[in-house]
Amino acid sequence: MVTVKICGLRDPDMVAFAAREGADWIGFNFVPQSPRYVTPEAAATLMLRLGKAVPVALMADPDDALVMQIARLGFPVLQLHGQETPERAKEIKSLTGRDIWKAFGVRERSDLGQIGTFPDIDGLLVDAKAPDGAAFGGGHGQAFDWSILKGWSAPKPWLLAGGLTPDNVAEALRQTGAPGVDVSSGVERIRGLKDRELVRAFIRAAKGRPDQP
């Protein structure tokens, strides 16, 4: 079964809804430049509504103080979405004892080469490279050419991200064979605010059960 991560949630009712609908992971965004940013204090409240979903903390180039503050909230997974080096990823893993995921922005086949330089991460996201000059790395609603993944073998468990929607996620999975998918802007009608119908439709399309009531 394909796994699904719904990222950038800020509303407790939406967290509970996504979990009930079958989201495997729910991501909370701690990047201040993002329209989906939440404070650690807000995240602590949101996490009370997770049900069986696993929380993931998204950060970009965090300092040790933020890393430890987030880890103490009980996040089992820390997702790095900045310019972190392999050494920094290893350092954060040692500091917190948490699983570390790293997001990699790609636009062409050669961009996949960077992934193999991170031997100490536990998982990865293959995302669309952010537009030039963007203030933050992900959540821009742009897909990349999935054909660049043909014949590529991921060195770690991975999720496909970047421009996924309820309408294209099934095709994306068919083309890439991804074991899981990550979505943020693709389930929003207003930037930064998730839509229940789109969240439900995305999860059902990704998991191959669109006709369920």
ABEGO torsion letter per residue (X at the ends): XBBBBBBGBABAAAAAAAAAAGBABBBBBABAABAABBBAAAAAAAAAAAEABBBBBBBBGBBAAAAAAAAAAGBABBBBABABBAAAAAAAAAAAGBBBBBBBBBABAAAAAAAAABAABABBBBBBBBBBGBABABGAGBBBBAAAABGBBBABBBBBBGGBBAAAAAAAAAAAGBABBBBBAAABABBGBBBAAAAAAAAAAAAGBAABX
